[in-house]
């Protein structure tokens, strides 16, 4: 045994890979024949990588998820690894280890094997999982058990996965070809509907709509519609549109794809990006009215307002940028989110945000594309109470009445209210924060009164000017 242990590393180091593979396959062939294994057992191999070893096998990952808990309880040797999509360390079968599983009274053996591939065309290790069972159980294993394993593994992956925030890569960059269409980071935003500064009834209505959507697979199939839903979030800046997206993602436990249209080269690339998104995800296009010139009437208005110098400057900039300019059209965007290509993946939510909903083309936000329109309004008293509880853990105060009255008289965003409620030092308590908010609201009220006074003054001056012009016209007529 000591001699074998000494010679084995030398054998692996100095014997060429092709010769080793031939020798090992030949020995394995004679051993199988000697023990008549082929006649009694069936072996199904699931490789880690498919094709030329460039793409990860989904079946391999799902089987690994299925075997993880079983291996933890039964296997003698385990391997700990950090999975890209898992929240914590994952324990799995170590290399050249096996575990026995019983399914409906049938014993099967799962084993993990690794084969070093040292040829220059593939630098990855060739790992694979092998399922071994007796030949007379072939039907139950191939028709029932394998489907059971893949289904269980997929459910475990969804339960344990670490949710991601994706952004599309710039197709014109040199490194985009190996980074793929999307880059991602862990999604760590902690927003929730409980902490969202919004009317309680409105929040409950949105939550019910989301729950109805997640349970609607059979219904969408029944009415022959893709299993997707569109949400339009509109309102002034600072009213919590991005926070609402994070709250929806956390409520449903979905991944988020933040699609930046200005870096998408053309309609074909947009379709590829949409096809590369997974189910149980939210595709977000923020500030849709500013992303691209997607409506003809705005293009015409822009062209009418530009003078000759501005047009010349725009042409020079276009020549310098070359192919970096996005050629995504309104028609291409509509086809990507609501055309034939939109039915290629299930359980997906598409969200548009805008500060100026009136600037959007009606075809972009009609029902069926943006099914649910959510207005993110200014902060009122009910939303303030939620923010006060979140930031100060306070549910009542002597200034609540005055704050409620001021919030009905002035328009301030939840972001502005939250900034005033946030303690600026260790000495700041709830009383100081509420007084700071009252002072800020009173200043906004004063600005509002002054603005209305200037507006009324200008209106009066315009009326006087119009009356004088009418008198002059009347005298000329006489």
C-alpha positions as CSV (number, residue, x, y, z in Angstrom):
1,X,0.0,0.0,0.0
2,X,2.9,2.4,0.8
3,X,4.4,1.6,-2.5
4,X,1.2,2.4,-4.3
5,X,0.8,5.7,-2.5
6,X,4.4,6.6,-3.5
7,X,4.0,5.6,-7.1
8,X,0.5,7.0,-7.7
9,X,1.6,10.7,-7.8
10,X,4.5,9.9,-10.1
11,X,2.1,8.1,-12.4
12,X,-0.3,11.0,-12.6
13,X,2.5,13.5,-13.1
14,X,4.6,11.8,-15.7
15,X,2.3,9.5,-17.7
16,X,0.5,11.6,-20.5
17,X,-3.2,12.2,-20.0
18,X,-4.3,10.4,-23.2
19,X,-2.3,7.3,-22.2
20,X,-3.7,7.3,-18.6
21,X,-7.2,7.6,-19.9
22,X,-6.7,4.7,-22.3
23,X,-5.2,2.5,-19.6
24,X,-7.9,3.3,-17.0
25,X,-10.7,2.7,-19.5
26,X,-9.2,-0.6,-20.5
27,X,-8.8,-1.8,-16.9
28,X,-12.3,-0.6,-16.1
29,X,-13.6,-2.5,-19.1
30,X,-12.0,-5.8,-18.0
31,X,-13.2,-5.3,-14.4
32,X,-16.7,-4.7,-15.5
33,X,-16.6,-7.8,-17.7
34,X,-15.0,-9.9,-14.8
35,X,-17.7,-9.0,-12.3
36,X,-20.5,-8.9,-14.9
37,X,-21.5,-5.5,-13.7
38,X,-23.1,-4.4,-17.0
39,X,-25.7,-7.2,-16.8
40,X,-26.8,-6.4,-13.2
41,X,-26.5,-2.6,-12.8
42,X,-27.3,0.6,-14.8
43,X,-25.1,3.7,-14.5
44,X,-26.3,7.2,-15.4
45,X,-23.6,9.9,-15.5
46,X,-24.5,13.6,-15.0
47,X,-21.4,15.8,-15.9
48,X,-20.8,19.2,-14.3
49,X,-20.2,20.9,-17.6
50,X,-21.9,20.3,-20.9
51,X,-20.6,20.6,-24.5
52,X,-17.0,21.7,-24.5
53,X,-17.1,22.3,-20.8
54,X,-18.0,25.9,-21.2
55,X,-21.6,25.9,-19.8
56,X,-22.7,24.6,-16.4
57,X,-25.1,21.8,-16.3
58,X,-28.4,22.8,-14.7
59,X,-29.2,19.1,-13.9
60,X,-25.8,18.7,-12.1
61,X,-26.6,21.7,-9.8
62,X,-30.1,20.5,-9.1
63,X,-28.9,17.0,-8.2
64,X,-26.2,18.5,-6.0
65,X,-28.9,20.5,-4.1
66,X,-31.0,17.3,-3.7
67,X,-28.0,15.4,-2.3
68,X,-26.8,18.1,0.0
69,X,-29.0,17.4,3.0
70,X,-28.8,13.6,2.4
71,X,-25.0,13.7,2.2
72,X,-24.8,15.8,5.4
73,X,-26.6,13.1,7.3
74,X,-25.1,10.0,5.8
75,X,-21.8,10.5,3.9
76,X,-18.4,10.0,5.6
77,X,-16.6,12.6,3.6
78,X,-18.1,16.0,2.8
79,X,-16.9,19.0,0.9
80,X,-17.8,22.6,1.9
81,X,-18.1,25.2,-0.9
82,X,-19.4,28.7,-1.4
83,X,-22.1,28.5,-4.0
84,X,-22.7,31.6,-6.1
85,X,-26.4,31.6,-5.5
86,X,-26.5,30.3,-1.9
87,X,-26.9,32.3,1.3
88,X,-24.3,30.2,3.2
89,X,-21.8,27.4,2.9
90,X,-23.0,24.3,1.1
91,X,-22.0,20.8,2.2
92,X,-21.9,18.3,-0.6
93,X,-20.3,14.9,-1.5
94,X,-16.6,14.9,-1.5
95,X,-14.8,13.6,-4.6
96,X,-14.8,9.8,-5.0
97,X,-17.4,9.5,-2.3
98,X,-20.8,7.7,-2.5
99,X,-24.1,7.7,-0.6
100,X,-27.1,5.3,-0.6
101,X,-30.6,6.7,-1.1
102,X,-33.9,4.7,-0.7
103,X,-36.7,5.7,-3.0
104,X,-40.0,3.8,-2.8
105,X,-38.2,0.8,-1.5
106,X,-35.5,0.9,-4.2
107,X,-31.8,1.4,-3.2
108,X,-29.8,3.7,-5.4
109,X,-26.3,4.9,-5.1
110,X,-25.0,8.4,-5.9
111,X,-21.3,8.8,-6.3
112,X,-19.1,11.8,-7.0
113,X,-16.2,11.5,-9.3
114,X,-13.5,13.9,-10.6
115,X,-11.3,13.3,-13.7
116,X,-8.4,15.7,-14.3
117,X,-8.5,17.1,-17.8
118,X,-5.0,18.3,-18.6
119,X,-5.3,18.9,-22.3
120,X,-4.8,22.5,-23.4
121,X,-8.3,22.9,-24.7
122,X,-10.0,22.5,-21.3
123,X,-8.6,23.7,-18.0
124,X,-11.7,22.7,-16.0
125,X,-11.8,19.5,-13.9
126,X,-14.3,17.0,-15.2
127,X,-16.6,16.3,-12.3
128,X,-19.7,14.2,-12.6
129,X,-22.3,12.5,-10.5
130,X,-23.2,8.9,-11.2
131,X,-26.5,7.2,-10.4
132,X,-26.2,3.5,-9.9
133,X,-29.2,1.1,-9.6
134,X,-30.2,-2.5,-10.4
135,X,-31.3,-3.1,-13.9
136,X,-34.8,-4.5,-13.0
137,X,-35.6,-1.1,-11.4
138,X,-34.9,0.8,-14.6
139,X,-38.5,1.9,-15.2
140,X,-39.2,3.5,-11.8
141,X,-35.8,5.3,-11.8
142,X,-35.9,6.7,-15.3
143,X,-39.6,7.5,-15.3
144,X,-40.2,8.7,-11.8
145,X,-37.1,9.1,-9.6
146,X,-35.0,11.3,-11.8
147,X,-37.8,13.8,-12.3
148,X,-38.4,13.7,-8.5
149,X,-34.7,14.5,-7.9
150,X,-34.6,17.4,-10.4
151,X,-37.8,18.9,-9.0
152,X,-36.7,18.7,-5.4
153,X,-33.3,20.1,-6.2
154,X,-34.9,23.1,-8.0
155,X,-37.2,23.8,-5.0
156,X,-34.2,23.7,-2.6
157,X,-32.2,26.0,-4.9
158,X,-35.1,28.6,-4.9
159,X,-35.4,28.3,-1.1
160,X,-31.7,28.7,-0.3
161,X,-30.6,31.0,-3.1
162,X,-29.0,34.4,-2.5
163,X,-31.1,36.9,-4.4
164,X,-29.2,39.1,-6.9
165,X,-29.3,42.6,-8.3
166,X,-28.4,42.5,-12.0
167,X,-27.3,45.2,-14.4
168,X,-26.8,44.8,-18.2
169,X,-23.2,45.2,-19.5
170,X,-22.2,47.7,-22.1
171,X,-22.0,45.7,-25.3
172,X,-19.4,48.1,-26.7
173,X,-16.9,47.5,-23.9
174,X,-13.9,45.2,-24.6
175,X,-14.6,42.9,-21.6
176,X,-18.3,42.3,-22.2
177,X,-17.7,39.1,-24.2
178,X,-16.5,37.1,-21.2
179,X,-18.6,38.9,-18.5
180,X,-21.9,37.9,-20.3
181,X,-25.0,40.0,-20.8
182,X,-25.6,40.7,-17.1
183,X,-23.4,41.5,-14.1
184,X,-24.7,40.9,-10.6
185,X,-24.1,41.7,-6.9
186,X,-26.0,40.4,-3.9
187,X,-29.3,42.1,-3.4
188,X,-29.1,43.5,0.2
189,X,-31.8,46.2,0.2
190,X,-33.9,45.9,3.4
191,X,-37.0,47.8,2.3
192,X,-40.4,46.3,3.1
193,X,-44.0,47.2,2.9
194,X,-44.0,47.6,6.7
195,X,-41.3,50.3,6.5
196,X,-42.7,52.0,3.3
197,X,-44.1,55.5,3.9
198,X,-47.5,55.0,2.2
199,X,-51.2,54.9,3.0
200,X,-51.9,51.5,4.7
201,X,-54.9,50.7,2.5
202,X,-52.9,51.3,-0.6
203,X,-50.1,49.1,0.6
204,X,-52.5,46.2,1.3
205,X,-54.1,46.6,-2.1
206,X,-50.7,46.3,-3.8
207,X,-49.7,43.2,-1.6
208,X,-52.9,41.4,-2.6
209,X,-52.3,42.1,-6.3
210,X,-48.8,40.6,-5.9
211,X,-50.0,37.5,-4.1
212,X,-52.7,37.0,-6.7
213,X,-50.0,37.2,-9.5
214,X,-47.7,34.6,-7.9
215,X,-50.6,32.1,-7.6
216,X,-51.8,32.7,-11.1
217,X,-49.8,30.2,-13.2
218,X,-52.8,28.1,-14.1
219,X,-55.1,31.1,-14.6
220,X,-52.6,32.8,-17.0
221,X,-52.3,29.6,-19.0
222,X,-56.1,29.3,-19.0
223,X,-56.6,32.7,-20.6
224,X,-53.6,32.2,-22.9
225,X,-51.5,35.0,-21.6
226,X,-47.8,35.0,-20.6
227,X,-47.3,34.8,-16.9
228,X,-46.1,38.3,-16.4
229,X,-47.4,41.6,-15.0
230,X,-46.5,45.2,-15.6
231,X,-46.4,48.0,-13.0
232,X,-46.0,51.7,-13.6
233,X,-44.7,53.7,-10.7
234,X,-45.2,57.5,-11.2
235,X,-44.9,60.5,-9.1
236,X,-42.5,63.4,-8.1
237,X,-38.9,62.8,-7.2
238,X,-38.3,61.4,-3.7
239,X,-41.7,59.8,-3.3
240,X,-40.2,56.3,-2.9
241,X,-40.4,54.7,-6.3
242,X,-37.1,52.8,-6.0
243,X,-37.9,51.9,-2.4
244,X,-41.2,50.4,-3.6
245,X,-39.3,48.2,-6.1
246,X,-37.1,46.9,-3.3
247,X,-40.1,46.3,-1.1
248,X,-41.8,44.3,-3.9
249,X,-38.6,42.3,-4.5
250,X,-38.3,41.4,-0.8
251,X,-42.0,40.6,-0.5
252,X,-41.9,38.1,-3.4
253,X,-38.2,37.1,-2.9
254,X,-37.5,37.8,-6.5
255,X,-34.2,38.8,-8.2
256,X,-34.0,42.3,-9.8
257,X,-32.7,43.1,-13.3
258,X,-32.0,46.9,-13.6
259,X,-32.1,47.4,-17.3
260,X,-30.2,50.5,-18.5
261,X,-31.6,51.2,-22.0
262,X,-29.0,53.8,-23.0
263,X,-26.3,51.1,-23.1
264,X,-28.4,48.7,-25.2
265,X,-27.1,48.8,-28.8
266,X,-30.3,47.9,-30.7
267,X,-33.6,46.0,-30.6
268,X,-31.9,42.6,-31.2
269,X,-29.7,43.1,-28.2
270,X,-32.7,44.1,-26.1
271,X,-34.4,40.8,-27.0
272,X,-31.3,38.8,-26.0
273,X,-31.2,40.6,-22.6
274,X,-34.8,39.9,-21.9
275,X,-34.4,36.2,-22.9
276,X,-31.4,35.9,-20.6
277,X,-33.5,36.9,-17.5
278,X,-34.8,34.1,-15.3
279,X,-38.2,33.5,-13.8
280,X,-39.1,34.8,-10.4
281,X,-37.6,38.2,-11.2
282,X,-38.4,41.9,-11.7
283,X,-37.2,43.7,-14.7
284,X,-36.9,47.4,-13.9
285,X,-36.5,50.4,-16.3
286,X,-36.2,53.5,-14.2
287,X,-37.0,57.0,-15.5
288,X,-38.4,55.5,-18.7
289,X,-39.2,59.0,-20.1
290,X,-35.5,60.0,-19.8
291,X,-33.9,56.7,-21.0
292,X,-34.5,57.1,-24.7
293,X,-36.5,59.3,-27.1
294,X,-39.3,56.8,-27.4
295,X,-42.1,59.0,-28.6
296,X,-42.4,60.7,-32.0
297,X,-44.0,63.9,-30.7
298,X,-41.1,64.5,-28.3
299,X,-38.6,64.0,-31.1
300,X,-40.4,66.5,-33.3
301,X,-40.6,69.0,-30.4
302,X,-36.9,68.6,-29.7
303,X,-36.0,69.1,-33.4
304,X,-38.2,72.2,-33.6
305,X,-36.6,73.7,-30.5
306,X,-33.0,73.1,-31.5
307,X,-31.2,75.8,-33.5
308,X,-28.6,75.2,-36.2
309,X,-25.6,75.3,-33.8
310,X,-27.1,72.7,-31.5
311,X,-27.9,70.4,-34.4
312,X,-24.4,70.7,-35.7
313,X,-23.0,69.9,-32.2
314,X,-25.3,66.8,-32.0
315,X,-24.0,65.6,-35.3
316,X,-20.4,66.0,-34.3
317,X,-21.1,64.1,-31.1
318,X,-22.7,61.3,-33.0
319,X,-19.7,60.9,-35.3
320,X,-17.4,60.8,-32.3
321,X,-19.5,58.2,-30.4
322,X,-19.9,56.0,-33.4
323,X,-21.7,52.7,-32.5
324,X,-22.1,53.6,-28.8
325,X,-25.4,55.3,-29.5
326,X,-28.5,53.2,-28.6
327,X,-30.8,52.4,-31.5
328,X,-33.6,50.9,-29.4
329,X,-36.9,52.0,-30.7
330,X,-40.4,52.2,-29.1
331,X,-41.5,49.4,-31.3
332,X,-38.5,47.3,-30.2
333,X,-39.2,47.9,-26.6
334,X,-42.9,47.0,-26.9
335,X,-42.0,43.8,-28.7
336,X,-39.5,42.8,-26.0
337,X,-41.8,43.3,-23.1
338,X,-45.1,42.4,-24.6
339,X,-44.6,40.7,-28.0
340,X,-44.0,37.1,-28.9
341,X,-40.6,37.1,-27.1
342,X,-42.2,37.9,-23.8
343,X,-43.7,34.5,-23.5
344,X,-40.3,32.7,-23.4
345,X,-40.1,32.8,-19.5
346,X,-42.7,32.7,-16.8
347,X,-43.4,34.5,-13.5
348,X,-41.8,37.8,-14.3
349,X,-42.8,41.4,-13.3
350,X,-41.8,44.4,-15.4
351,X,-41.7,47.8,-13.7
352,X,-41.4,51.3,-15.3
353,X,-40.8,54.4,-13.2
354,X,-41.3,58.0,-14.3
355,X,-41.5,61.4,-12.8
356,X,-43.7,62.7,-15.6
357,X,-46.3,60.1,-16.7
358,X,-47.9,62.5,-19.2
359,X,-44.7,62.5,-21.3
360,X,-45.0,58.7,-22.0
361,X,-46.4,57.4,-25.2
362,X,-49.9,55.9,-24.5
363,X,-48.9,52.7,-26.2
364,X,-46.2,52.2,-23.6
365,X,-48.4,52.3,-20.5
366,X,-51.7,51.0,-21.7
367,X,-53.4,48.2,-19.7
368,X,-52.0,44.8,-20.7
369,X,-48.5,46.2,-20.8
370,X,-48.5,48.2,-17.6
371,X,-51.4,46.5,-15.9
372,X,-51.2,48.3,-12.5
373,X,-50.6,52.0,-12.2
374,X,-49.3,53.1,-8.8
375,X,-49.1,56.8,-8.0
376,X,-46.3,57.6,-5.5
377,X,-47.7,60.8,-3.9
378,X,-46.4,63.3,-1.5
379,X,-46.2,62.5,2.2
380,X,-49.4,62.7,4.2
381,X,-50.1,62.0,7.9
382,X,-50.6,58.3,7.6
383,X,-47.3,57.9,5.7
384,X,-45.6,60.2,8.3
385,X,-46.7,57.9,11.2
386,X,-45.0,55.0,9.5
387,X,-41.8,57.0,9.0
388,X,-41.8,58.2,12.6
389,X,-42.1,54.7,13.9
390,X,-39.3,53.5,11.6
391,X,-36.8,56.3,12.3
392,X,-37.7,57.2,15.9
393,X,-39.7,54.2,17.2
394,X,-42.3,56.8,18.2
395,X,-46.1,56.4,17.7
396,X,-47.4,59.6,19.5
397,X,-46.2,63.1,20.3
398,X,-47.7,66.5,21.2
399,X,-46.6,67.8,17.7
400,X,-48.5,65.1,15.8
401,X,-51.5,67.4,15.3
402,X,-49.5,70.3,14.0
403,X,-47.5,68.1,11.7
404,X,-50.6,66.5,10.3
405,X,-52.1,69.9,9.6
406,X,-49.0,71.1,7.9
407,X,-48.6,68.0,5.7
408,X,-52.1,68.6,4.3
409,X,-51.2,72.2,3.4
410,X,-47.8,71.6,1.7
411,X,-46.4,69.0,-0.7
412,X,-43.2,67.4,0.6
413,X,-41.8,64.0,-0.4
414,X,-41.3,61.1,2.0
415,X,-37.6,61.5,1.5
416,X,-37.7,65.1,2.8
417,X,-39.7,64.0,5.8
418,X,-37.4,61.1,6.5
419,X,-34.3,63.4,6.3
420,X,-35.8,65.6,9.0
421,X,-36.7,62.7,11.2
422,X,-33.3,61.1,11.1
423,X,-31.2,62.0,14.2
424,X,-28.1,64.1,13.3
425,X,-26.2,63.4,16.5
426,X,-26.4,61.3,19.7
427,X,-28.1,64.2,21.5
428,X,-31.0,64.3,19.0
429,X,-34.2,62.8,20.5
430,X,-37.7,62.5,19.1
431,X,-38.7,65.9,20.3
432,X,-35.8,67.6,18.5
433,X,-36.5,65.7,15.3
434,X,-40.2,66.5,15.3
435,X,-39.5,70.2,15.9
436,X,-37.0,70.2,13.1
437,X,-39.7,68.7,10.8
438,X,-42.2,71.3,11.9
439,X,-39.8,74.1,11.2
440,X,-39.0,72.7,7.7
441,X,-42.8,72.3,6.9
442,X,-43.4,75.9,8.0
443,X,-40.7,77.1,5.7
444,X,-42.2,75.1,2.9
445,X,-45.6,76.7,3.7
446,X,-44.0,80.2,3.6
447,X,-42.4,79.5,0.2
448,X,-45.7,78.2,-1.1
449,X,-47.5,81.4,0.1
450,X,-44.9,83.6,-1.5
451,X,-45.0,81.6,-4.7
452,X,-48.8,81.9,-4.9
453,X,-48.5,85.7,-4.1
454,X,-46.0,86.2,-7.0
455,X,-48.3,84.1,-9.3
456,X,-51.3,86.2,-8.3
457,X,-49.4,89.4,-8.8
458,X,-48.2,88.4,-12.2
459,X,-51.7,87.4,-13.1
460,X,-53.1,90.8,-12.0
461,X,-50.4,92.6,-14.0
462,X,-51.2,90.5,-17.0
463,X,-54.9,91.4,-16.6
464,X,-54.1,95.1,-16.4
465,X,-51.9,94.9,-19.4
466,X,-54.6,93.1,-21.4
467,X,-57.2,95.7,-20.4
468,X,-54.9,98.5,-21.6
469,X,-54.4,96.7,-24.9
470,X,-58.2,96.2,-25.3
471,X,-58.7,100.0,-24.7
472,X,-56.1,100.9,-27.3
473,X,-57.7,98.5,-29.8
474,X,-61.1,100.0,-29.0
475,X,-59.9,103.6,-29.6
476,X,-58.3,102.6,-32.9
477,X,-61.5,100.9,-34.0
478,X,-63.5,104.1,-33.2
